[in-house]
Amino acid sequence: MKAEQIPIIVISVIVVLISLTFHEAAHAAAAAALGDPTARKQGRLSINPLVHIDIFGTIVLPILLAIMNLGVFGYAKPVPVDPSNLKHLRRDDALISAAGPGANCALAIVSALSIRFMMIINAPHEAASFIITILFLMIRINIFLMLFNLLPIPPLDGSGILHGVMSPRLYATYVNASRRLMLVFLFILLLTNWFSTFYLRPVGNVFFLILEHVAGIQLVW
């Protein structure tokens, strides 16, 4: 790792922390709105990063990945949900699951709009360049977090969304099979480029093209 990389690594880790905080807070807010106060009672309905931090997943892992030039990624403590408090279990589970990726999508859109605003007000070049770099990282990291969490593999949010559209029997079969295949998925993710080639880049490019129009500048995925 070169010395000039340290500032961008620090900024990236902070962006990951902010993004994960909003992701988990959105889960908590959705659960509370749908009748489950568990997360709220545990203080998770908050944008205070300290209540969501997992020491390894939120701090250590992003730093290690950045140092190894493997990108920046992390996870936070899962928000607790008590299914017995939900009136419509399948629908509500899907909505609560979708809230996290939805928050990441919203952060990416807000960041793109902020870039557009910086261009409109013609901010001083040096300040604008620094802020736009941070906003670009917000877009890139949040699109990645959204797409990764939408994968329909337990315990990712995509599997919870499937709960809302599958029959209980089919979903139970799917979850059991998916858990057994989790190690296979991790092997493919870590040791091949299939995840990037066939999912992350093509789908991410669609979002980036949309956000380029919102931001008013070219965004490099």
GIVENPE-V17798 format. One record per pair of residues at least 4 apart in sequence whose C-alpha atoms are under 6 Angstrom apart, sorted by the first residue. I is the first residue (numbers start at 1). J is the second residue. Records with the same first field share a line. If there is no record, write none. Layout:
I: J, J
//
This chain:
1: 67
8: 12
21: 47, 49
22: 26
23: 100, 103
25: 45, 46
26: 99, 100
27: 96, 99, 100
28: 39, 45
29: 45
30: 96
31: 36, 96
32: 36, 37
35: 85, 86
36: 85
39: 44, 80
40: 44, 45
52: 76, 77
53: 58, 76
54: 58, 76, 77
55: 59
56: 60, 61
57: 61, 74, 75
58: 74, 75, 76
62: 72, 73, 74
65: 70, 71, 72
66: 70, 71, 72
88: 92
89: 93
90: 163, 164
91: 164
93: 160
94: 160, 161, 164
97: 157, 160, 161
98: 102
101: 146
104: 142, 146
108: 139, 142
111: 135
112: 214, 215
113: 215
115: 215
116: 215, 216
118: 123
123: 128
124: 128
125: 129
128: 132
132: 136
137: 141
138: 142
142: 146
144: 148
145: 149
149: 156, 157
150: 157, 158
151: 158
152: 158, 159
153: 159
154: 159
166: 171
167: 171
174: 178
186: 190
187: 191
188: 192
189: 195
193: 197
194: 198
195: 199
196: 200, 201
197: 201
199: 203
200: 204
201: 205
208: 212
211: 215
212: 216, 217, 218, 219
//
